[in-house]
Amino acid sequence: MQVIDVKDRPSVRNRTCVIAIGKFDGVHIGHQAILQAARRLEPDEELAVYSLWPHPAWVLGGHEAYRASLTPYAEKVRQMARLGVDSLYMVEFSKTYAQTSAEAFVRDHLVPLRPRRVVVGADFHFGQGGKADVRDLARLCGQFAIPVSVIDHVEENGLKVSSSHIREHLAAGRVEAAEALLGRPYRVQGEVVHGDARGRTIGFPTANLQLVDDYVLPAAGVYAVSVEWDEATDAKDPRMSSQNWFGVLNAGFRPTVGGREFRLEVHLFGVNEDLYGRTLSVSFLRRVREERKFSGLDELRAQIARDVEQVKEMLGVGVD
């Protein structure tokens, strides 16, 4: 897949394409339906995606919740490649870009990409102030003989699938509900850095993760997770880079030991290797319990032991 960064307007393509447009925050099953429709409608054309980053709500409104992303830049690239996109246009959204009129958007940003067809979701809005909708898009594209296909939104349990609902599920720790809307477990990446090594002293060594991007984080609590090594950055032991592991992760402030910052610490089953400096990809599978304060390290140790046994039974990975 080719990734093209766009700061002003895209260059003219050499080949035609079918293009899907949207923020694609999360690349959830509703977004995937748009991509699938584009493929189905124009099977002989290259599939291009025109996506904005950062999130307009963060750039224009400074809404702190949207500083973090369900799919930061690198993760969006990874998911688009997984879904078979041929060209991904990552358009840097700015206050200047936000002033682009609907007419200029079609003329200067879409037409140069030589689309045989444009595919969008039913709630797509564009142009200055987001005032133009899919009817305006069809009218403006029609001036250049470009057909527009509008894909109905996808529903789950009677509700429209949206990035905001996924964010709400994660904020409540409902990672299984988030997975249902994403079509995959929610995933973050982080580098293993030195912590206080307290987990090792109580018999449960943990990898302390420093996230590589501004991810939306799940609610504080204990989670069953699967973990893989990032093949692109893991040069310590190539044999391990293609393996998946299960583990139990604590997300939160560690109140028992007086923690003050939100951390992600994961204990991997059957892994005793030096993990410092490795980049781990962590997928949240289920929430086991909320984070709470214990009377001391002995009670904490006993609870972690129960958590580990519960997760192993939950995931069917056996008991050591």
DRENVEX-99951 format. One record per residue: residue in three letters; x negated, y negated, z negated of N, C-alpha, C, CB in turn. Coordinates in steps of 0.05 Angstrom, whole numbers, plus 5000, padded with zeros to 4 digits. Atoms other than C-alpha are relative to their C-alpha. Last residue first. Glycine has a CB too. Layout:
REM residues N
AlaXYZXYZXYZXYZ/...
REM end
This chain:
REM residues 320
Asp502749915006497754694301499950154974498149765000/Val501050105025505254664317497250114995501950074976/Gly501249815019508054754386498949864976497850155014/Val502849974994509154254443498650194980498649735000/Gly500649724993516654314446497150055006501750095023/Leu501149994973517753564449499350295009497649835002/Met498350154982522353524388499150035029500049704993/Glu497649834996518554064351501849875021501450044974/Lys500949754986511953694362502450185005497950144983/Val500550064971515353034345499250255015497949785002/Gln497450064987518253304279499649955030501349764987/Glu498649754996511653614259502649965014500550144972/Val501449844980507952964271501450275005497150064991/Asp499650124973513052554235498850175021498949715001/Arg497349924992512853024175500749895027502149894979/Ala500049714995505352954171502750105009499150164975/Ile501249964973506052204178499950295007497249885001/Gln498050074980510852204119498950045028501049724996/Ala497949794999506052594075502149945021501350024972/Arg501149764988500352124092502050225003497650104984/Leu500350054971504551514077499050245014498249765005/Glu497349984988506551794010499949955030501949804986/Asp499149725002499251913993502850045012499950094970/Leu501049844978497151234021500850304998497049995001/Gly502949984998501650843975499150185022498850094973/Ser501250075025508750673955497050005000501050184978/Phe500249785019511150674026498649914975498650245013/Lys502250025019513450084069500250244980500149734985/Arg499350095027517950224129497550014982502250194988/Glu502350045017517750294204500849914972498149795013/Glu500850285002524150564235497449994983502249834987/Arg499050145024524751294254499149715001499150134974/Val499849815022523351794309501349874976497350124993/Arg500650135026524451374371500650204978501749744997/Arg497750015019524051784435499149844975500950284992/Leu498049794994519851824498502449984982498750274998/Phe498349975024515551194501502250205007501149734991/Ser497249994993510151264555501750064975500650205023/Val498249895020503051054538502949985009499649864972/Ser497350074991497650934590502050154982500550085030/Leu497949805003490850944557502649895011500350094971/Thr497450124994484750544578502150225000500049845027/Arg498349874980478450824545502649835004500750294993/Gly500650104973473650364509501750125022497150045006/Tyr500550284999473850764444499149925028497849924980/Leu498250144981476851444455499349715003502850044991/Asp500350285004471451884422501649855022496949915002/Glu502150144986474152584428499949714992500450035030/Asn502050085020478352944376497749845012498950244986/Val502150154988484753054416498149904978501249755016/Gly502249834989489353624396497849845013501250185019/Phe500249725009495553194386497750145014502750145005/Leu499749804979494452454397499650284990498049945023/His501549755008495551954341500650215021500950094971/Val499049744992497651274369498150234991500350015031/Glu502149805008496950584340501250285006499249974970/Leu499249744990500749994370497750194993500649995031/Arg502049824987499849364329501450255011497850084980/Phe498649784987504048764306497950165016502249905019/Glu499550034971499848324261501250255011497349935014/Arg498850264994499848214185500649965030498249784991/Gly500650104973498448904157501549745006500750215021/Gly500150295000498948974081499349895028498149914981/Val502850085005497049714078499749695003498150145020/Thr501149855023504149984068497249904994500050295006/Pro499550135026506949434113498850144976503049974996/Arg501349845021503649704176500449884972497050045007/Phe501850175016505849124222498650154978501649784987/Gly499150175021509249504278497849874984501750154981/Ala499950284990509050044330501049834977501949975025/Asn498850205017506950724304499849735012498750014972/Leu501050274999505751254357501549834979500349875028/Val498250165015506252004354498849724997500750134972/Gly500950115026502852424406502249854986497749815004/Phe497850105016503152804471499049904973502150234995/Trp500049925028497552874521502649904987497549914985/Asn497950135016497152844596499950124972502850035013/Gln498449845019490753024633502149824986498250134980/Ser497649904987487952714697501950154981499250185023/Ser498450214989482852274663502650095014498349855020/Met497750065017480252814617501949815014499149894974/Arg498449765004475453144665502649944985498450224984/Pro498149974978472952464688501850244996498650025026/Asp499749724996469652364619502150055021500850144973/Lys501449855021466851684603500150305005501149944973/Ala502549894988468651344669498550184979498249785009/Asp501249815019475851194652497650135013502150214992/Thr501950135018477650554690498650204981501549814983/Ala501650214987481050804753497949884981501849785010/Glu502149894984483451464724498249785011501250165022/Asp500050144975487451144668497650085017500049694996/Trp502350184996487951664614500249875028497450164998/Glu501949914980494851944600497749805002501350035028/Val502350184995499351904540498350125022498349964974/Ser501949854983506252184523497949805009501450135025/Val501150124975509951874465498550215016498349764994/Ala501249784985514452054406499149895027501950245003/Tyr499049904974515751404370498550255008499849795021/Val501749774993515151104300501350135024499750204976/Gly499149735006518150414289498050215008502650055013/Ala501849865019517749674304501250274993499649834975/Ala499650065028522249504363497950154983502850064991/Pro497649885013519549604433500149924971499950315002/Leu500649795019514649124465502550114987498149894978/Val497849995019515648734529499550234981502850025015/Tyr497749824997508748744560502349934980499150294995/Asp497850095018503848174565502450175006500649705005/Asp498250204989498048544596502049924980501450115026/Val501450144978491948974579501749795013499150215020/Leu498649994974494649174511498649845021502949914996/Gln499950284993489649274455501249995028497249864999/Leu499950104973491149964429500149705002502550125014/Asn498850275003488750264363499949875028498549834979/Ala501250184980487551004374501549744998500150125029/Thr498350134980489451394311498349835019502149824986/Pro501450224984486051894267501849895021497450115012/Phe498650044975490952274222498749785016503149944995/Gly499749754985487352584163501549985026501450194983/Ile497749855011488152024112500750245017502449824998/Thr500549945028481151734124502450164987499649754984/Arg501949785002482051784199499650084971497349925013/Gly498749754993488251354197498250244997501049985028/Arg498649895023484650814158501450265006502049804989/Ala500849715003479650694214501450134976497050024996/Asp501149975028480649934205499350284993502049894980/Gly498250105020481349824280498850024973502750155001/His500549935028476349894336502149874982497249924991/Val501950175013479149844406499750084971500949705002/Val500449925028482650324453497849834988499350314999/Glu502749915005484749944515499750084971497849795009/Gly501650145018492149884530497250134997501349984973/Gln502849934999497350054581498449844980498949975028/Val501950235004504850044572497250115002500449864973/Arg502949945001510350514597498449744996499150135026/Tyr501350265001517950564591497050044993501349824979/Pro500650105027519951274610498749725001498350194984/Arg502649895010522551344681499749904972497649915019/Gly500549774983529051184720497350134993500049935029/Leu502550024984528750494690499650235020497649984981/Leu499750224981535950484668497649965017500649754984/Ala497849944982535751174636500449795021502650044984/Glu500949814979528951034607502250065020499050264987/Ala501750154981531550424571499150185022497649864986/Ala498150164984536950844539498649845021501849824982/Glu498749814981531651344517502049855017501450224983/Val501749954977527450764489501250205019497250104990/Arg498549794985532950514444498550075025502949905007/Gly501349745003528250144396501350235016499950084972/Ala498649855021533049554388498750284996502950035008/Ala500150165025528449074425501450144977501449735005/Leu502749985012527349624477499949844973497949895019/His500449735010534849684490497350024986500250205023/Glu498449975024535648934496499650274987503049945006/Arg501350155021529948884545501550024974499749705008/Ile502349835007533149434587498449864977498150045024/His499049775017539749054585497750184992502150165016/Ser499350115026536248414609501050224982502149785002/Ser502450025016532948794666500649904972498049825013/Ser501450254998539748984693497550004982501849764992/Val502849965007543949594708498549735003498750225016/Lys501950054980551249374711497150044989500349725011/Leu501350265001555449704658497949975022498749954972/Gly498150224995560550264665498849724999502150024980/Asn498050015022556050784632501949765003498750004973/Glu500649785018550550614682501949984976497050004991/Glu498849995027552350184741499150254985503049985001/Val499849735011548350014804501149984972497350155001/His501549935024549449344837500650284991500649804978/Asp498550025025552049324908498350074976502650175001/Ile499649755014546949244963501549964974497350154996/Val499750055028547348655011500850264986502249784995/Ser498449795013544548755081500149954970498950295006/Val500349985029542248155120501850214989500549724986/Pro497749905015541348155196499350014970500950275010/Ile500949805019535947705226502450094984497849884981/Ala499249734992538147345290498950224982499250055029/Phe502449884988534146715271500650295009497750004980/Gln501150194981540346295257497550105014499449734986/Gly498649964975543346915225499149805021503049974996/Cys501549804985538046865171501350055027499950264984/Leu502550124992541146205148498350205016498449914976/Arg499650224980548246475148497349895010501649774987/Ala499149894975546447135115500449795022502750154996/Leu502249864989542446785061500850125027499050234982/Asp501850204989548046285048497650145014499049814979/Arg498650104976552846865039498349795014502749884992/Val500349814978547847214993501549905025501050284992/Asp499449725006547346614947499850165025502850034987/Ala499249854977544345914947500450294993497949975023/Lys497350074993544345494883501050165025500349715006/Gly498649754997538245804852502849975009499950164974/Gly498049975020536145104829501550275002502049785002/Gln500350185022532345004894502450024981499849715010/Gly500050294994533045614938499949834975502449935017/Phe502650114991535046314919500249705006499050155025/His499950294996540446744889497349905007501249864974/Phe502450154992541347504894500649705003498950115026/Asp500250255017547247774855497649835007500050084971/Ala497650174998549248284908499849744985502450164991/Gly497849925018542248564914502349815001499050034972/Val500050125027537848414974502350134984500449695002/Val498349845018535748725041499849884972499250305000/Val500550085028533048315099502050154983500249694997/Arg497750015018532748635168499049914973501450284999/Arg497849894984528148645228502649994985499450295010/Pro498249785009523548205187502150085022501549914975/Arg498949864977517947825222501950234991497850115017/Leu500449725006514347615158501250185021501150074973/Pro502849924994513646905185499550304995498149844985/Val500449974971521346865185497250085007500849745014/Leu499049754990521846985110499450045030503050024996/His500949775016517646455077500950275011500949974972/Asp502950005005517745845121499050244985499349754985/Arg501750084977524545865155497150054995500549715006/Val499549824977528446265103498049945022502949985010/Phe500749725009525445915042500350195024501950094977/Ala502949964998525645245078499150284992498549794983/Glu500750004971533145295089497050045004500849735013/Ala499149744988534445505017499150015029503050034997/Ser497249994993530244914992500750275012500749775020/Thr499549914972523645014958502950025006498650275005/Gln498750224985523444614893500650075029498249764999/Ala497250015007522045254852501549785015500449964971/Tyr498649814984515445324889503049994995499050294995/Thr500050104973513144684856501550195019497149965011/Lys498050214999515244914788500149875027499449794978/Ser500850245014511345554800502249795001497349885013/Phe497850195005512646264822499049774983502450144987/Glu500450155025506546614850502249794997497249884998/Val499850294997509147064905499849864973502749935015/Met499750105027506947784903499749705001497850134981/Tyr500750295001508148044973500649904972501749845021/Leu498850145023508048804971499049724999499350154973/Ser501250275005506849175036501549864977500149835026/Asp502450044982508049915050498549744995500850025029/Val500050264987512850084992497449985017500249774980/Gly500449994971513050834979500149745015501950185012/Leu497449984986516250854910499749985031501849774990/Arg498749745005509751014875502550045016500550034970/Ala501549814984506450414909501250284996497050004991/Met499350034972511949974882498550205018499449715009/Gln497449884996511050264812500949975029502149864982/Arg500149715003503550144811502750125007499250084972/Val501549894977504049434838500150314999497149905001/Lys498250024978509349274786498750115026500849715005/Glu498049795002504749554733502049995023501449994973/Ala501249744993498949124755502050234999497750064981/Tyr501149994973503048484756499050285007497849805004/Pro502050204993506848594691498850065028497849984979/Thr502049914982512749074693498149775007501350125026/Leu499649715000517448994634497950135019502850075009/Ser498649884977514548304627500450304995498449955025/Ala500749724997512447844570501850135022500450154973/Arg502950014996513047094578498950285004498649864976/Tyr500849934973520347234588497149955007501849845019/Ala499449724995522147264514499150095028503050054997/Glu502249835009518546604504500550305006499749964970/His498749805018523546224547497950214992502450135014/Gly501749945022519145664575501250204980499349754986/Gly498850065026524945434617498250054976502450174997/Leu498350235000521945374686501149924973502350045019/Val501350234987515945834685501749754997499650065030/Trp502350095015518746324634498849755011497950234999/Ala499050095026525646384664497849914982501650224986/Pro499150284999522446424733501049894974502249985020/His497050025000518847064714500849715000501150154975/Pro498749895024511447044733503049965002498949884975/Trp501249975026511747294788498649734993498050234998/Leu501050245014516347334847498750084974502349814995/Ser499350015029517347924894498649764987499150264987/Tyr500750285006517748004970500949954971501449805020/Val498650125023517648744985498949724995499750184975/Ala501450225014515749045053501849914977499349775019/Leu498450115023517949715081498249804986500950234981/Glu501550015025514849855149501849874979497349845004/Glu501550245006520149985202498450034974502049764997/Asp502450014983522450645233498349754994500849995029/Pro502049795006527350815177497449985017501250275005/Glu502150044979530950155181497850204996498949704998/Leu499050174979537550235144498149965023500849734988/Arg497949864985535350835103501049835023502450064981/Arg501249774985528750525081502150135018498850204981/Ala501750114979532149875062498750215017497849824988/Ala498250094979537550255024498449885023501949794989/Gln499049764985532250634985501849925023501550184980/Leu502249904984528849974966500850245017497650084982/Ile500550194978535349674943497850105018499349724989/Ala497849974981537150294903499749815024502749964987/Gln500749774983530250254870502250065021499650254982/His502050084980531949564846499250235019497549894986/Gly498650184981538249824813498149895021501249774984/Ile498549844980534350414785501749835018501750214986/His498149805011529349954751501650135022501849864980/Val499849804978523249604781501850224991497250115009/Gly499449735010522549274713500050215021502650004986/Asp501049975028522948554736500850274989501049764982/Phe500849725005524248644811498750034972498250105022/Lys502150025021524347884822499050284993501249874974/Gly499050025027527847994888497849974980501750254993/Ile500750245015527248094963501250014972500949755015/Ala498350025023527148735005499049774982500150264983/Ile501050125024524048685074502149984978498949725006/Val497550055015524649115135499149904973501950264998/Cys499649855025518449025177502949984992498249914977/Thr497450045012515548755242500350174975502350065020/Arg498149794994508148755255502749934987499150274992/Asn500549904973502748225260502150195009497350135001/Arg500749724997505347845200499550075029502350184989/Val498449864980505147085197499050305002499949865027/Ser501050014973501846845133501850165018497150105002/Pro501449774988505946765070499049955028501850245000/Arg498149864982507546095037498450235014501249815021/Asp498550224987504345734979502250135017498249825016/Lys499950245018500946184928501749785012497249914994/Val499150244986502046864961500349774980502850055014/Asp499450215019498147484938500749745016497649944981/Ile500750274990498648044988500849804980501349955028/Val499050215018498448764964499049735009499150064970/Gln501450264999497649305017501349804982499949895029/Met498350245000500050005000498249755000501950004975/
REM end
